[in-house]
Amino acid sequence: MILRHHQSHIYQMFIRIHRSAGCQEVVGICDQELLGTTLTEGDLNVVISPAFFGNHLATEEEILAALRDCENINMFGERCIDLAVRHGYVDRESCRIIAGVPHVVIL
């Protein structure tokens, strides 16, 4: 008999779930290479901060669980948004592009 070990694929995305008493969860998800950068477009500056997006490299299953279970999600990056689009959580047309990076908020 052959036993196979299945390992969850790491999708190079960071996730952080912010919880506070009496409030809904707020989730930050971003592609790995964006963490710690600042996106600048005109007068708009968006900091992709580890304080908000965390330092936990997530599996596809973790990202999909957050998309399924949480009501307030802020996402930056092609990979995480592509995952959300492929699973029907986001329409590509609802994304905003900031400095060439796709961004979406799910409420």
C-alpha positions in Angstrom: 0.0 0.0 0.0 1.3 3.5 -0.9 0.5 6.4 1.4 0.6 9.8 -0.1 1.0 12.9 2.0 -1.1 15.8 0.7 0.4 19.2 1.5 -1.7 22.4 1.1 -0.3 24.6 -1.6 1.1 27.9 -0.4 -0.2 30.6 -2.6 2.2 33.4 -1.6 -0.5 35.6 -0.1 -0.6 37.1 3.4 -3.7 37.1 5.5 -4.6 38.7 8.8 -8.0 38.5 10.5 -8.7 41.4 12.9 -11.2 40.6 15.6 -12.6 42.9 18.2 -15.3 42.4 20.9 -18.8 43.1 19.5 -17.7 43.9 16.0 -17.5 41.9 12.8 -14.1 40.6 11.6 -12.1 42.7 9.2 -9.7 40.7 7.0 -6.7 41.9 5.1 -5.3 39.7 2.2 -2.4 40.7 -0.1 0.0 39.1 -2.5 3.4 38.4 -0.8 5.5 40.8 -2.9 3.2 43.7 -2.0 3.7 43.5 1.7 5.6 46.6 3.0 5.2 48.6 -0.2 3.4 51.8 -0.9 1.2 52.2 -3.9 1.1 55.7 -5.3 -1.2 57.1 -7.9 -1.7 60.8 -8.1 -2.5 62.1 -4.6 -3.4 58.6 -3.4 -0.9 56.7 -1.3 -1.8 53.2 0.0 0.6 51.5 2.4 0.4 47.7 2.2 1.3 47.3 5.9 2.2 44.2 7.8 0.2 45.7 10.7 -2.9 45.3 8.6 -2.1 42.4 6.2 -0.2 40.4 8.7 2.8 38.0 8.3 1.0 34.7 7.9 1.5 33.1 4.5 -1.8 31.5 3.8 -2.9 28.4 2.0 -5.6 28.5 -0.6 -7.9 26.8 1.9 -7.3 29.6 4.5 -8.0 32.3 1.9 -11.2 30.6 0.7 -12.4 30.1 4.3 -12.0 33.8 5.0 -13.8 34.7 1.8 -16.6 32.3 2.8 -16.9 33.3 6.5 -16.0 37.0 6.7 -18.0 40.0 5.7 -15.4 42.7 5.5 -12.4 41.9 3.3 -9.7 44.2 1.9 -7.6 42.6 -0.9 -4.6 43.8 -2.9 -2.9 41.8 -5.6 -3.4 39.7 -8.7 -3.2 36.3 -7.1 -5.5 36.8 -4.2 -8.1 38.6 -6.4 -7.8 35.9 -9.1 -8.6 33.3 -6.5 -11.6 35.2 -5.3 -12.8 35.7 -8.9 -12.3 32.0 -9.8 -14.5 31.0 -6.8 -17.2 33.5 -7.4 -16.6 35.9 -4.5 -15.7 38.9 -6.7 -16.4 40.1 -10.2 -13.2 41.3 -12.0 -15.1 44.4 -13.1 -15.6 45.5 -9.4 -11.8 45.7 -8.9 -10.0 49.1 -8.8 -6.5 49.3 -10.2 -4.1 51.4 -8.0 -0.6 51.9 -9.4 -1.1 48.8 -11.6 -2.2 46.6 -8.7 -5.8 45.3 -8.5 -7.7 46.1 -5.3 -11.1 45.1 -4.0 -13.1 45.5 -0.9 -15.8 43.0 -0.1 -18.5 44.2 2.3 
